């Protein structure tokens, strides 16, 4: 009798175990930029502590980086990992929208 070979199944990572890779595009230290970073850090620490990485990109210092993620307004948050890529524009003060946008609601 032929042996049935079982293949390992792909295990989907739950939202709580995957690592978030985030880029926050800002234009200097404006009140909206500061608020966006504070709101983002607070939400990440509450929902996925230690499982996120935030890269802050100041477009006043490096404007050429805006074209890579097609940034038209600031502050803009881009979640590049896990896929799909998601973008959220604004100061991230609407916590419910932020959590849904990051898929950690």
C-alpha positions as CSV (number, residue, x, y, z in Angstrom):
1,X,0.0,0.0,0.0
2,X,1.4,3.4,-0.9
3,X,2.1,5.7,2.0
4,X,0.4,9.0,2.2
5,X,2.9,11.7,2.7
6,X,1.5,14.6,4.8
7,X,2.8,18.0,3.9
8,X,3.2,20.7,6.6
9,X,0.3,23.1,6.5
10,X,0.9,26.8,6.3
11,X,0.1,28.2,9.7
12,X,-1.5,31.7,9.4
13,X,-0.1,34.0,12.0
14,X,-2.7,35.6,14.2
15,X,-2.9,39.4,14.2
16,X,-1.4,39.3,17.7
17,X,1.8,37.4,16.7
18,X,2.8,39.1,13.5
19,X,5.2,42.1,13.5
20,X,4.1,45.4,12.1
21,X,6.4,47.5,10.0
22,X,5.3,51.1,10.0
23,X,6.5,54.3,8.3
24,X,5.2,57.6,9.5
25,X,5.8,60.4,7.0
26,X,5.9,63.9,8.6
27,X,7.0,67.4,7.6
28,X,9.0,68.7,10.6
29,X,7.9,68.8,14.2
30,X,4.4,70.2,13.7
31,X,1.7,69.7,16.3
32,X,-0.1,67.2,13.9
33,X,3.1,65.2,13.4
34,X,3.8,65.1,17.1
35,X,0.2,64.0,17.8
36,X,0.3,61.4,15.1
37,X,3.4,59.8,16.5
38,X,2.0,59.9,20.1
39,X,-1.3,58.3,19.0
40,X,0.5,55.7,17.0
41,X,2.8,54.7,19.8
42,X,0.0,54.5,22.3
43,X,-2.2,52.3,20.1
44,X,0.7,50.0,19.3
45,X,1.8,49.6,22.9
46,X,-1.8,48.8,23.9
47,X,-2.5,46.3,21.2
48,X,0.9,44.8,20.0
49,X,3.5,45.7,22.6
50,X,7.0,44.9,21.3
51,X,5.7,43.6,18.0
52,X,6.0,46.8,15.9
53,X,8.7,48.9,14.3
54,X,8.1,52.6,13.5
55,X,10.3,54.5,11.0
56,X,9.8,58.2,11.0
57,X,10.5,59.9,7.7
58,X,10.8,63.7,7.8
59,X,10.0,64.9,4.3
60,X,11.6,68.3,5.0
61,X,14.9,66.5,5.3
62,X,14.4,63.9,2.6
63,X,11.6,64.9,0.2
64,X,12.7,62.3,-2.4
65,X,11.3,59.6,-0.1
66,X,7.7,60.7,-0.7
67,X,7.5,59.3,-4.1
68,X,8.3,55.7,-3.0
69,X,5.0,55.3,-1.1
70,X,3.2,58.0,-3.2
71,X,2.8,60.4,-0.2
72,X,0.5,63.3,-1.0
73,X,-0.3,64.6,2.5
74,X,1.4,64.6,5.9
75,X,1.3,63.1,8.4
76,X,0.7,59.8,6.6
77,X,1.2,56.3,8.1
78,X,2.1,53.4,5.9
79,X,1.9,49.8,7.1
80,X,4.2,47.9,4.8
81,X,4.2,44.6,6.8
82,X,2.2,42.4,7.0
83,X,0.7,42.7,3.5
84,X,-1.3,44.3,2.1
85,X,0.1,47.8,2.3
86,X,-2.2,50.2,4.1
87,X,-2.1,54.0,4.4
88,X,-3.7,56.3,6.9
89,X,-3.6,60.1,6.6
90,X,-4.0,62.5,9.5
91,X,-3.0,62.8,13.1
92,X,-4.3,59.3,13.9
93,X,-6.5,60.6,16.7
94,X,-9.5,58.4,15.6
95,X,-8.4,55.3,17.5
96,X,-11.0,53.0,16.0
97,X,-10.0,54.0,12.4
98,X,-6.3,53.6,13.3
99,X,-6.8,50.1,14.8
100,X,-8.9,49.0,11.8
101,X,-6.4,50.5,9.4
102,X,-3.6,48.6,11.0
103,X,-5.7,45.5,11.3
104,X,-5.2,45.2,15.0
105,X,-8.7,46.0,16.1
